[in-house]
Amino acid sequence: MDRWQAMRVYVKVAETGSFAQAGRQLHMSPPAVTRAIATLEDLIGVRLLTRTTRSVKMTEAGARYFEDCRRILADIADAEASAAGSHANPTGTLTVTASTMFGRIYVLPVLLDYLDRHPAVTGRSLFVDRIVNIVEEGIDVAVRIGHLPASGLSAIKVGTIRRVICAAPAYFERHGIPQTPADLAQHRIVVPTGAWTSPEWQFGTTRKTSVTVRPRLQCNTIDAAIAAAEQGWGLTRVLSYQIGPALLEGRLQTVLTEHEEAPMPIHVVHAEGRHATAKVRAFVDIAVAQLRANRLFN
């Protein structure tokens, strides 16, 4: 095995923290991965990884070598891509991830537009309500809602969303408009289950308060909770993008806006930085432009 391939194996093991996972992603057997790392350590003359039965961690020297390997491999990939022309013409398969509802409503149209513009690319969407590790799961681009942890990923902010309380105008005509969070105790509350099951609703930015709500109706999907609110049955609390069209068309209206928590950012995230291939750069450019143009986020 040449040194370039051994470096590639080492980077994958370091990223995944697992010989077995690295082998699966590189289509190599675990013994072949082990031999590659051992060969590299023999060539360099230093231990790169500390292995136990439960974990694989980089040594101090291994961490420095890891950063150098990533830079060298990125430069090699950049040179090869430039020679092959892939930085000029998007090709291959592009995998994009986002949360389920946001992906369906706002990211899928971007992906369809992108595929229309670049017929040599095949698209794949992964819209799930969990944080996807884009390195381990082979994702090209992610659209993420919320504050991002520190990482080596490239992230471009495209807007913000709010957590809002809303109901239909007909509901407010019958039951009145709550003026403070405490007034929610006098209203019918609809909640989607899952991530929204907490009875504590938080309010405020610098001075935070919370209110314990007692829902009259629990729905197993956000769509169902929104539908109940649109039919004038009660109040619900959702993310602003989830009711964007209903707000614009007047089917729903928000209340207690002055008591809302701080907005959450939306980012377009990818792992390749300035060495991104044409398929990634082209999608990021389209996604950033279209999401920033959406007045529901900006």
GIHUFEN-V458337 format. One line per field, one symbol per residue. ss: DSSP state (H for helix, E for strand, L for the rest). phi: phi as a letter, one per 20 degrees, with the letter a starting at -180 (. if undefined). burial: 1 if it has 24 or more other C-alpha atoms within 12 Angstrom, else 0. Layout:
ss=???
phi=???
burial=???
This chain:
ss=LLHHHHHHHHHHHHHHLLHHHHHHHHLLLHHHHHHHHHHHHHHHLLLLEEELLLLEEELHHHHHHHHHHHHHHHHHHHHHHHHHLLLLLLLEEEEEEELHHHHHHHHHHHHHHHHHHLLLEEEEEEELLLLLLLLLLLLLEEEEELLLLLLLLEEEEEEEELEEEEELHHHHHHHLLLLLHHHHHHLLEEEELLLLLLLEEEELLLLLEEEELLLLEEELLHHHHHHHHHLLLLEEEEEHHHHHHHHHLLLLEEELHHHLLLLEEEEEEELLHHHLLHHHHHHHHHHHHHHHLLLLLL
phi=.ffffffffffffffembfffffffelcfgfffffffffffffenbfecddcfdbccffffffffgfffgfffffffffffffenfeecgbndddccafgffffedeggffffgfffcfedddbdcdbebfeffffdmeeccdddofeffaeeeccfcrcccecdbafgffffedndfecgffffededdceenfdfffeeecndfdecccedcfebddecfgfffffffeneaebcbegffcgffffenfcceclffdffffdfdcecbdelfegffffgffgffffffffefffdc
burial=0000111111111111111111101100000011011111100000111100000111000100110011001100110000000110011011111111111101110111011001001011111000011111011111111100000011111111111111111011000011001001001111110001000011100000000010101110111011111101111111111111011000111111101110111111111110111111111111110111000110
